[in-house]
Amino acid sequence: MIKLQIPATSANLGAGFDALGLALQFYNDVEMEESDCIDITSADGTPIPTDEHNLIYISAKDLYEVCGKKLPGLKLVQTNRIPFTRGLGSSSACIVAGLVGANHLLGDPLGTDDLVDLAAQIEGHPDNTAPALLGGIVTAVFDGRRVHWVKQEVFTKLRFVAMIPDFELKTEKARACLPQQVTHRDAVYNLSRAALFSASLLTGKFENLRTAVHDKLHQPYRMALIPHAREVFDIAYAHGAYAVYISGAGPTIMAIADEENTYFAGKMRFSLDNAGLTGWAVHDLKIDNVGAADRR
């Protein structure tokens, strides 16, 4: 029985649209073994597909096919802590679980680069799948076949506080609202800030992060799809956040705060409640530097 722990991920990080992502200490657990049938259960009661449409099963089957093998069946037990369609990489966690688990079942014929490439091919972009697999903060470029990536472990004293609303925002809808073309000025605006984010995070110049998460490619358009998003941004900055951004396609909003801002999450909870935003959950998280892990 393969036992895996897969981290949630936060993509884009403001200006790094489809290129930047990081892993968080917030996990799904998956138990997996070959079977002569499809036997899929949810350990925590979260509704999931229990047939061949299950994304973990699909990904495992894809890896078997890449390796020239036929997957006879699969027994899966999923514990889904990462909420679906909230911008925290739930689908990427399933894809990575299927690939890593299937690779282990076959004796690890594929290397890390192969798994990163295959995960991006299934998902369509690497900004969540790469950090879910590798951990840390990952900068990645997908050329349609291969992912060119750099992982950097992050040991900064920061807290990443996720404000997760009680409504979904499907990635398809969040992408459909984006413009087909952008100006040269807006492209330069984002490129400079994406570069600034990574450099500032890794060198401790946290005062730059508020500027670095500013974006003109996706966040201005997605804000309209997230009720009270601007209010949540303003509350987080009022409580001393270094930076606030839409996590992935949303609707989760992520705040980056100093470790010494001890009660940041508690102050957010109190202020959101006072503002009538009781449907928003608050999770105080750290960066995961390991990625997908075998817990046998």
N, C-alpha and C positions, 0 to 999 in steps of 0.2 A: 504494500500500500504506500503510494507516494503522498506525502503531506507537505503542502506548500503554503507559504504566507506571501501575499501579493499586496504591495502598498498602493494606496490612493495616490493620485498625481494631480498637480495643478499646472496647466499649460498656459502658454502665451506670456504670462508674467508681465502683462501690460502690452509693451510694444513688440514683443518677440513672437508675432503671429505665426503659428504653425512651425516654429523653429526652437523655442525655448520651453522647457518643462522641468519640474522637480518632483521628487518623490516625498511622500509624507508618512509619518508614523501613525497610520490609520489603515487597517488591513482587512482584506478578505482572506479567509482560510479555505483551502480546497484539499479534499482527500480523493485520491484517484487510483484505480487499478483496472487492468484489463478484465473484461467479462465476455461471456458469450451473448450478452444482450445489452441494451441501453437501460441502465438503472440509475436515475438521477434524483436526488432528494435535496431539500433545503433544510439545513440543520436549525436555522433560526426562524423558519416559517415564512420567509420572504417569497412571494410568488415568482417562480422561474419556469422557463420551458423545461419539460422533463422528457423531451424526445430529441430527434435529430436536429431540431432547430435551436438547441442550447448552444450558446456561443463557445463555451469551453469545449464541448464535444466537437463542434465544427472545426475549431482551431487544431485540436488534437488529431482529427481525421486528416486535415490538410498536411500536418507534419508527417504523418504516416505515409501519405501519398508522395510527398517530396522524397521520402526515403525509400520509395518503392515497396512499401508494405501496405497490407490491408488491415484496418482496425476492425476486429471482430465485434467488439462492443466495449462499453465503458461503464464502470461503476463510479459515480461521482457523488460526493457529499459536499455541498457548498454552505459556507457561512458568509453571508453578504452584509458586511458592515458599511461598505461604501454605497451610498444611496444612488439609485439609478437616475440618469438624465439630470444631474445636478452640477455638471462641470468638474467632477472629481475623478474622472477616468474609470468609471465602472466598466465600460465595455472593454477598455484596454486591459484592465485587470483580468477580465475573463479570457481575452485573447492570449495574454502572457501566461496565465495559468495553464491553458490548454497546450500551448507550445512547450513550455518548460516541463510540464508533467509528462507529455508524450515523449519528449526527448529523453527524459530519465528512464521511462519504461523501455525504450529501445537501446539503452546503454549509452546515451549521450553521443550520437553520431554527428550532430550538428554543433558547431562552435557558437560563440557569443555573437559574432558578426552575422552569421546565418540566421540566428533567432531574431536579431534586431531587424534584419531585412524582411524576413517573413512576416513578422508582426506588423510592420509598416505597410506591407502589401495588402494584408487583410484589412487593416484599419483605414488605410488611405493616406495617413500622415503619421510621423513619428513622435510628435510632441508629447503625447501621453504614453505610448507604448515603450519608447526608449527608456524614460526614467522608471517606469514600472518594472522593467526588466533589470536595469543597471543600477538604480538608486542615484542619489545625489542630484545635482543640477546638470541637465544634458542640453547641449546645443547640437542640433541635428539638421541635416539637409537631405531630403529624399529626392533622388533624381528619377524616380519611377521604377527603378530596379534595385538600387543599393541605397543604403543610408550611410552618409558620412557624418560621424558623430564624435563628440568629445564629452566625456563625463568628468565632472569635477566634484570631489567630495567637499562638503560644506560643514565647517565646524564653528560657524559664527554663533554668537549668543543672541539668537533671534527666536521669536515665537511667531508662528504662522497661524493666525486665528481665522477660522472659516466660519462665515455666517451663511448657514444653509437654510433656504426658505422651504416651506411646506408645499411648494408647487414645482412642477417639472418644466424644463425647457429643452425640447428635443434639439439635438445638434443640427438636424436638417433645417429646422425653422430658423435657428440662430445663424446658419450660413446663408439661408435664402435672403435675409435682409441686408446682406453686404453688397456694396457697389461692385460692378464688374470691372471698373477702371478707377484708378486713383491718379492724382497729379504727381508730377515729379517732386514738387515741394513736400507733399505728404509722405512720399516714399523715403525721402531723405530724413524727414522728421522722425519716422519710425526706426530707420536703420541706426541713426545716431543714438537713440534712446535704448534700443535693444542692446547695443554694444556697451553702453554706459551701465546698464543693469548688471550684467554679469561681472564686469570689472569692479563695480562698486560693492556688490555683495561679497565678492571673494577677497577684497582688500580692506573691508571694514569701513569704507566711506559711505555709511548708511544715510548720511544727510542728502546724498544724491538720489536715493531711491524714489522719492516723491516725483522728481522730474523724470526719472527713468521709466516709470510705469505709464506716463502719458502716451496716448496712442490716437492715431487718426484713421486706422484701417478697420477696426471692428468695434471697439468699445462704444463710441458715440452712437452707433446704430443699434447695438444690443441693449443699451440702457433703457430704451423705450419698451423692450420686451420684458423688463424686470421691474414690476411695481415697487416703488419706494427705494430703488437702488441708490439714487442720489442722496436720499436721506441717510441711508446706511453708510455711504461714503463719508458724509459730513460728520456723522456721529463718531466714526472711527478716527478721523483726523482730529476731532475735538478732544479725544482721549489720548492723543499723542502718538498715533500710528506713524511710522516712517513712510509707509506707502499703502495704497489700497487699489485693488484691481479686480476685474471680473475673472474668475477662475475658469479657464477653458472657454466653452461656449456659454457658461452661466447655467443657472441663475445664482450659483454660489458666489459670494463676494469674499475675497481674501484680504486680510489686513496683515501687514508685517510690523511687528512691534519689538522693542528692545526687551531682552530677558528681564531687565531690572524694572520694567513696567509690569510689576508683579500681578496687579489686579486688573489688567487690561480686559481680559475675557469677562470677568465679573462685572466690570463697568459697562461693557457692551451689552451684556444681558439685561442689566438694570435699565439702561437707557432705551434699548429696544422695547422693553416692556412698557416703559413710560410713554413711548411714542405709539403704543398700540400695535407694535409689530411682534406679537407673541408667537406667531407661527415660524419665527426664524430660530433655528438651533444654533448654538455657539460652541465650537470645538477648538480648544487650545492645543496646537500641534507643533511638532518639531520636524526637521528634515530627516528623512531616512536615507542613509548613505549605502545601504546594502542592496536594495531592490528585491526581486523575487528570491525567496529563500526556501531551501529544503528543510523542513522541520521534523524529519524522521528521527 
